[in-house]
Amino acid sequence: MADPRGFLKVREREVPAYRPVPVRLRDWKEVRDELGRDEVVLKRQAGRCMDCGIPFCHQGCPLGNLIPEWNDLMWRGQDADALDRLHATNNFPEFTGRICPAPCETSCVLGINQPAVTIKNVEVEIIDRGFEAGRVTPHIAQRHTGRTVAVVGSGPAGLAAAQQLTRAGHTVAVYERSDRIGGLLRYGVPDFKMEKHHIDRRVAQMEREGTRFRTGIEIGKDLTWEDLRARYDAVLIATGAPVERDLPIPGRDLDGVHFAMSYLEQGNRAAAGEDIPGQLTAEGKHVIVIGGGDTGSDCIGTALRQGAASVTTLAIGKKPPVDRPGNQPWPTDPRVFEVSSSHEEGGTREYLASTVEFVGDESGHVRSLRVAVTQYNPDGSRTPTPGTERDIPADLVLIAMGFTGPEVTSLAAQSQVALTARRHIERTDDYATTHDGVFVAGDAGRGASLVVWAIAEGRAAAAAIDEYLSGSTELPAPVTAHQVALRA
């Protein structure tokens, strides 16, 4: 283990500070203060890891990251070995180390009676040092199988699968309908959470390994699904779950009411230096964000950087408790009150707020939201409480209520791939769809989830595809919750 007495000597979590709010609101750079990367603090925190006999952090991590091992190696100053152990289970720790909510930390055994080990911070420090030292290099396949694979979608699931399959010797082409690679990593996650050079340098590594990228091609439109299957020996669908949950109430068609992702994409493009004609911006506006999750938080930070007059977040449910509730004991991932970097920057949050109506002016533009106090009914449903309605001024409303599933219209019309009752893509425990040679991984099959789940499923699907093409596989395949549920 690391320091045998580390958890006794150091009982507090220490993480790098964020840059001051007035400073970081003036740019789109990551909020973490790079000058706060302290070697002594890092080793001290890594030394708190107890190398438990049963490391429950593995239970919390879908990738099965070897957390105690690389904590020990970082404590000992063996950065290169720590990077090898990190990459053994995770293709893109620079992504997860920045945007994963770290369920591993809520499973940390130390968290029973102390603040958990700063696993996520140690992880991102390992990979950042690896890139800075030039240790992240291409892994060229020793032989080529002559088999071809098309990966549709370049989010974390598609990229992880493509890298694994390329390293196994297959010829892999990644199709992305957007103009750049990365999916929601590129156009959904703002730069202040993860700057896009992290994606670019991974794509460069993958290109040197042999992965081919085809941007600006939408499968189902520019090329049919059946034509794609005919061209390749196998196809992996990794298109994510981009269909946003709507709020069909009176006034939904008013100008100024938008889905969150269209707003965030334009913000990301503008931050990248693109000229966006008629850009949807929060400058000088009273902004309402409906939904209290990560997407809503991203909208807050983006709106504040654009100079919003005010930002208010509405959540339909109750305010979560600050501490772990009794009915969500360790090592479960509890639902607790969280303060993101965007929440620190400004805006207000209101709970038990049910949106009743979007109210517009004579020109057809939204001017306010009519909300009421949420009422919990005996059957478990939630409805507005009559007589509690009030109006909140709004010039821009962003709906950030989550996602309902993948876009499957063209897939269902052009292929033999079956859908579930919830219109997700049906699959077996080896990620195969009902169409021979077509597989699915990530949110397209499991529904909207975390980046760490997407990478885990991409790796597992790659192993299944390799076995389908070659008869056997040596690729590691993490056992995901999808497989556990099916086997049960």
C-alpha positions, 0 to 999 in steps of 0.5 A, spaced: 500 500 500 501 507 500 503 510 506 501 505 511 499 511 516 497 516 511 489 515 512 491 517 520 496 522 519 492 526 513 484 526 515 482 532 510 481 532 503 486 537 499 484 538 492 487 544 487 483 550 488 479 553 482 481 560 479 478 566 482 471 567 480 472 574 477 478 571 473 475 565 470 468 568 468 472 573 463 475 567 459 473 560 457 479 556 460 478 550 465 476 553 472 482 549 475 488 553 477 494 550 474 498 553 478 495 550 484 498 543 482 502 541 488 507 535 488 507 535 496 499 535 496 498 530 491 503 525 494 499 526 501 493 525 498 495 519 494 498 516 501 491 516 504 489 510 500 489 504 504 489 499 499 483 495 502 483 488 502 476 489 498 477 495 494 470 498 494 472 503 489 472 498 484 465 497 485 464 504 484 468 505 477 465 501 471 472 501 468 474 497 474 480 502 474 486 499 479 485 505 483 489 503 489 495 501 485 496 507 481 495 511 488 501 507 491 505 508 485 504 516 485 505 516 492 512 513 491 513 518 485 513 512 480 509 516 475 510 512 469 508 506 472 502 509 475 500 511 467 501 504 465 496 502 470 491 507 469 491 506 461 490 498 463 483 500 464 481 507 461 483 509 454 481 517 456 483 518 463 484 526 461 476 525 460 474 522 466 479 525 470 475 532 468 468 530 467 466 524 471 462 525 477 467 520 481 462 514 483 469 511 485 470 516 491 463 515 494 465 508 494 471 509 497 472 505 504 475 511 507 469 515 506 465 511 511 468 515 517 473 520 513 473 524 507 474 520 501 481 519 497 481 524 492 481 519 487 479 523 481 484 529 482 490 523 482 487 520 476 487 527 472 494 529 475 497 522 472 495 523 465 497 530 465 504 529 467 504 523 462 502 528 456 507 533 459 513 528 459 511 525 452 509 518 455 503 518 451 505 515 445 501 511 439 500 503 440 501 500 433 498 494 432 503 488 430 499 485 425 493 487 421 487 482 420 484 485 414 478 486 417 474 492 417 470 496 422 465 502 422 464 506 428 458 511 428 459 516 433 465 519 436 463 520 443 467 517 448 464 510 447 465 510 439 473 513 441 474 507 446 472 502 441 475 505 435 482 505 439 481 498 442 479 495 435 485 499 431 490 496 436 487 489 435 489 490 428 483 491 425 482 497 420 477 502 423 473 508 420 469 513 425 463 516 422 461 523 425 456 527 422 459 533 425 464 537 423 469 535 428 471 529 432 468 528 439 461 528 440 458 531 446 465 532 449 466 537 443 460 540 443 456 539 449 461 540 455 464 547 455 471 549 455 471 551 462 470 544 464 474 541 459 478 544 454 478 541 447 485 540 446 485 534 450 480 531 445 485 533 439 491 530 442 487 523 443 485 524 436 492 525 433 494 519 437 489 515 434 490 517 427 498 515 428 495 508 430 491 508 424 484 509 426 481 513 420 476 519 421 470 521 417 467 527 419 461 531 416 457 524 414 451 522 417 449 515 417 442 514 415 442 520 410 449 521 406 450 513 407 444 508 408 445 504 414 445 498 410 450 500 405 454 501 411 453 494 413 455 492 406 462 496 406 464 493 413 465 487 416 462 489 422 459 496 425 458 499 432 453 504 433 455 509 438 451 515 437 449 517 444 442 519 446 441 526 444 434 526 444 432 531 449 426 531 454 421 536 452 416 540 456 410 540 452 406 546 456 402 552 454 407 557 450 412 552 448 413 555 441 415 562 444 421 565 441 426 564 446 425 557 449 430 552 447 433 546 448 440 546 452 444 542 447 443 547 442 445 553 446 451 549 449 453 547 442 453 554 439 457 557 446 462 551 444 463 553 437 463 561 439 469 559 444 473 555 439 473 562 435 467 560 430 463 566 427 455 564 429 450 568 425 444 569 430 448 566 435 443 564 441 446 568 447 445 570 454 448 577 454 444 582 458 438 577 459 434 574 464 436 566 463 431 561 466 434 554 466 429 548 467 433 542 470 438 541 476 443 536 473 450 537 469 447 540 463 443 545 467 450 547 471 453 547 464 448 552 462 449 556 468 457 557 467 456 559 459 450 564 461 454 567 466 460 568 461 456 571 456 454 576 461 447 574 463 443 579 467 441 574 472 441 566 471 435 562 475 435 554 475 429 551 477 428 544 479 422 540 480 424 536 486 426 537 493 433 540 495 437 534 496 441 533 503 448 536 504 450 529 507 449 522 505 442 520 507 440 514 511 437 510 506 443 511 501 448 508 505 456 507 503 458 504 498 452 507 494 452 513 490 448 518 494 444 523 491 446 529 495 446 537 494 452 539 490 455 545 488 459 545 481 464 550 479 458 554 475 454 554 482 460 558 485 460 563 480 453 566 481 445 565 479 440 562 484 437 555 485 430 554 486 427 547 488 420 544 488 418 549 482 414 546 477 413 550 471 406 551 469 406 555 463 411 560 458 408 567 458 410 571 452 409 578 449 405 581 443 411 579 439 411 572 441 417 572 445 417 569 452 417 574 457 416 570 464 415 563 466 409 561 471 411 556 476 408 553 482 410 549 488 411 542 487 406 537 490 408 530 491 402 525 491 400 519 494 401 515 488 408 518 487 407 523 482 408 530 482 404 536 480 403 543 481 400 546 487 393 550 485 394 557 488 401 557 488 403 560 481 407 566 480 411 569 474 419 569 474 421 574 469 425 570 463 428 573 456 431 566 455 429 559 457 433 553 457 430 546 457 435 541 461 431 536 463 435 530 461 435 525 455 430 520 452 434 516 448 438 515 441 435 518 434 433 511 431 428 514 425 433 512 419 436 506 423 429 503 424 427 504 417 433 502 413 436 496 417 434 490 421 436 493 428 430 492 433 428 497 438 426 496 445 419 499 448 423 505 450 426 506 443 433 504 445 437 499 441 436 492 443 442 488 444 445 482 447 450 481 453 455 481 448 453 488 445 450 485 439 443 488 436 438 483 432 442 485 425 448 480 424 455 484 425 452 490 428 453 492 435 451 498 440 455 501 445 454 507 450 448 511 451 445 509 444 443 502 448 443 503 455 440 510 455 443 517 457 449 516 462 456 518 465 462 518 461 465 513 465 460 508 463 461 510 455 468 508 455 467 502 459 461 499 454 466 502 448 471 497 451 467 491 452 463 492 445 470 492 442 472 485 445 465 483 443 467 485 436 474 482 436 471 476 438 466 476 432 471 477 427 477 473 429 474 467 433 477 470 440 480 476 443 485 478 448 482 485 449 480 486 456 472 487 457 470 490 463 463 487 466 458 493 465 452 493 469 448 492 462 451 485 462 450 484 470 443 485 469 442 481 463 446 475 466 441 475 472 
